[in-house]
Amino acid sequence: MKRYLIAGLLVWVPLGFTLWVLYLLISTLDQGMLLIPDVWQPEHLLGFKIPGLGVVISLLILFGTGAIATNIFGAKLISAWEKILGRIPFVKSIYSSIKQVSDTILSNNGNAFRKALLIEFPRKGSWTIAFRTGSPASEIAEFLDEEYVSVYVPTTPIPTSGYFVMLPKSQVHELQMSVEEALKYVVSMGVLEPHSHALPVGDTPVIPAPPPIVPPAP
């Protein structure tokens, strides 16, 4: 009885959670329909709603915004917009903080979550997966006696919360596994092993010596 119950949970828990996340995502993106005037709403024109139409509109808005932001005119427009927001006292601090985080994480030139690491945490002899986010600020680095790196240690099974620590670079081992594989490894609590079984950079695998060749007896 208990085995069947656990087997059922293993089927429905990930499926139910996935459907719930998709529902929240689609229902949130559907709010893009609010940008359309009421007279142009499908419910007003056709007499019924079209589920998922807000998702399409939201994606088109994101695509259009990205297309505009990547050209010279769009860059100047965004720069002028940011200058206006920078003059508003309370909005300035919120916008600049969120922009710095999003630029670091989403930008291709950012350093956040670009490398999976193996570190000793939370105590010596206890190892965990972490991600390098950059280097300590210059104001902090001048108090450190050697080269340090900024590291984010995610919690399991929800990696969006965790710890920010600064560790000596000599105590950090870079892994060859991708960030996606490392995240899966963390979320699954070590159940889903990475496909690439690479060792940390600098470590050399120990290969046993082949057995000696004994000539056949005459």
matplotlib code that plots the C-alpha trace (Angstrom):
import matplotlib.pyplot as plt

x = [0.0, 2.7, 4.7, 1.8, 1.2, 4.8, 4.7, 1.6, 3.2, 6.3, 4.0, 1.6, 3.9, 6.2, 3.3, 1.0, 3.8, 4.7, 1.0, 0.7, 3.8, 2.6, -0.8, 0.7, 3.0, 0.2, -2.3, 0.3, 1.3, -2.4, -2.5, -1.0, -4.5, -5.2, -3.0, -5.6, -8.6, -11.9, -13.4, -10.6, -10.8, -11.7, -14.5, -16.1, -15.5, -16.1, -18.2, -15.7, -12.2, -9.2, -7.0, -3.3, -3.7, -2.2, 0.9, 1.3, 0.9, 3.3, 5.9, 5.4, 5.9, 9.1, 10.4, 9.5, 11.1, 14.3, 14.4, 14.1, 16.6, 19.3, 19.5, 21.0, 17.7, 16.4, 19.6, 19.3, 15.6, 16.4, 19.3, 17.0, 14.3, 16.9, 18.0, 14.4, 14.0, 17.4, 16.1, 13.2, 14.6, 12.8, 12.3, 16.0, 17.2, 14.7, 15.2, 19.0, 19.3, 17.0, 18.7, 22.1, 20.9, 19.1, 22.0, 24.4, 22.2, 20.6, 23.4, 25.7, 28.6, 27.6, 29.6, 26.7, 26.2, 28.8, 30.8, 29.8, 32.1, 32.9, 33.5, 33.7, 30.5, 29.2, 32.2, 35.5, 35.1, 31.5, 31.3, 28.6, 27.9, 28.1, 28.3, 30.8, 29.2, 32.3, 35.0, 34.8, 34.5, 37.7, 36.8, 36.5, 39.4, 41.9, 41.2, 41.8, 45.2, 44.9, 42.7, 39.1, 36.1, 32.4, 30.3, 26.6, 25.7, 22.1, 19.8, 18.1, 15.5, 14.8, 18.0, 16.5, 17.5, 20.9, 24.1, 26.6, 30.1, 33.6, 36.2, 39.9, 40.4, 42.7, 39.9, 37.5, 37.4, 36.0, 33.9, 33.6, 29.9, 27.6, 25.6, 22.3, 23.6, 24.8, 21.4, 19.7, 22.1, 21.3, 17.5, 17.3, 19.3, 22.1, 19.7, 20.2, 23.9, 25.5, 26.2, 29.8, 31.6, 34.5, 36.9, 37.6, 40.1, 43.6, 42.7, 44.3, 42.4, 44.3, 44.6, 45.6, 48.7, 48.0, 48.8, 52.3, 52.4, 53.5, 55.0, 53.4, 55.2, 57.2]
y = [0.0, 2.5, 1.6, 2.3, 5.6, 6.7, 5.6, 7.7, 10.7, 10.4, 10.6, 13.4, 15.7, 16.7, 16.7, 18.8, 21.2, 21.7, 22.3, 24.8, 26.7, 26.8, 28.0, 30.8, 31.7, 31.7, 33.6, 36.2, 36.7, 36.8, 40.1, 41.5, 41.6, 44.5, 46.7, 46.3, 48.7, 47.0, 47.6, 45.4, 42.7, 39.2, 38.8, 42.0, 41.2, 37.4, 37.0, 34.6, 34.7, 33.1, 31.5, 32.1, 35.1, 37.3, 35.0, 35.7, 39.4, 39.5, 37.6, 40.0, 43.0, 41.5, 40.7, 44.2, 45.8, 43.8, 44.6, 48.3, 48.2, 46.7, 49.5, 53.0, 54.8, 52.4, 52.6, 56.4, 56.2, 53.8, 55.9, 59.0, 57.0, 55.8, 59.4, 60.4, 57.6, 58.4, 61.8, 60.4, 59.8, 56.6, 55.1, 55.6, 53.2, 50.5, 50.7, 50.8, 47.9, 45.7, 46.7, 45.8, 42.4, 41.6, 42.8, 40.6, 37.5, 37.8, 39.6, 37.4, 39.5, 39.0, 36.8, 35.4, 31.7, 31.2, 28.5, 25.6, 25.2, 22.6, 24.2, 23.1, 24.4, 24.9, 23.4, 21.8, 18.3, 19.0, 19.7, 21.3, 22.7, 26.5, 29.1, 31.8, 35.3, 37.4, 39.0, 41.0, 44.8, 46.7, 48.3, 44.8, 43.2, 45.6, 44.0, 40.4, 38.9, 36.9, 36.6, 35.8, 35.0, 35.8, 32.6, 31.9, 28.7, 27.6, 25.7, 22.5, 21.9, 25.6, 27.2, 30.7, 31.1, 30.6, 32.2, 34.7, 34.0, 35.2, 32.4, 32.2, 31.2, 28.5, 26.8, 26.8, 24.0, 24.8, 22.0, 21.0, 20.4, 23.0, 25.4, 23.6, 20.2, 21.6, 23.2, 19.9, 18.2, 20.6, 20.6, 16.8, 16.7, 14.7, 12.1, 13.3, 12.9, 15.2, 13.6, 14.8, 13.1, 15.6, 16.2, 19.7, 21.7, 20.9, 17.4, 14.5, 11.1, 8.2, 5.5, 2.1, 0.5, -2.4, -5.9, -7.2, -9.4, -12.9, -14.9, -18.3, -21.3, -23.4]
z = [0.0, 1.0, -2.1, -4.4, -2.6, -3.1, -6.7, -7.3, -5.6, -7.8, -10.9, -9.8, -7.8, -10.6, -13.1, -10.9, -10.0, -13.7, -14.6, -11.8, -12.9, -16.5, -15.3, -13.3, -16.2, -18.8, -16.6, -15.9, -19.5, -20.4, -18.6, -21.7, -23.1, -20.7, -23.1, -25.8, -25.7, -24.8, -28.2, -29.7, -27.2, -28.7, -26.2, -27.5, -31.2, -31.2, -28.1, -26.3, -24.9, -26.7, -24.0, -24.5, -26.8, -24.1, -24.1, -27.9, -27.4, -24.5, -26.6, -29.5, -27.1, -25.7, -29.2, -30.5, -27.5, -28.0, -31.7, -30.9, -28.0, -30.2, -32.7, -32.3, -32.0, -29.4, -27.4, -27.3, -26.4, -23.5, -22.3, -22.2, -20.3, -17.8, -17.2, -16.5, -14.0, -12.5, -11.4, -9.4, -5.8, -4.7, -8.2, -8.9, -6.2, -7.1, -10.8, -10.7, -8.3, -10.4, -13.6, -12.3, -11.2, -14.4, -16.5, -14.6, -14.8, -18.3, -20.2, -22.3, -20.9, -17.3, -14.9, -12.9, -12.9, -15.6, -13.8, -11.6, -8.5, -5.9, -2.5, 1.2, 2.8, 5.4, 7.2, 6.4, 5.0, 3.8, 0.0, -2.1, -5.5, -5.9, -8.7, -9.3, -9.6, -9.9, -7.7, -4.5, -4.9, -4.8, -1.4, 0.0, -1.8, -0.2, 3.2, 1.8, 2.0, -1.3, -4.4, -3.5, -5.6, -5.1, -4.8, -4.6, -2.7, -3.6, -1.3, -2.1, -3.6, -4.3, -5.7, -5.8, -2.1, -0.8, 0.6, -0.8, 0.4, -0.6, -0.7, -1.5, -5.1, -4.0, -2.1, -5.1, -7.6, -11.1, -12.6, -16.2, -15.9, -17.3, -15.1, -16.2, -15.2, -11.9, -11.2, -11.9, -9.6, -6.8, -7.4, -7.4, -4.2, -5.9, -7.5, -11.1, -11.8, -14.5, -17.8, -17.8, -15.0, -15.2, -12.3, -10.9, -12.9, -11.6, -10.3, -12.1, -12.2, -10.7, -13.3, -11.9, -13.5, -15.8, -14.4, -15.4, -18.5, -17.5, -20.4, -20.9, -19.4, -22.0]

ax = plt.figure().add_subplot(projection="3d")
ax.plot(x, y, z, "-o")
ax.set_aspect("equal")
plt.show()
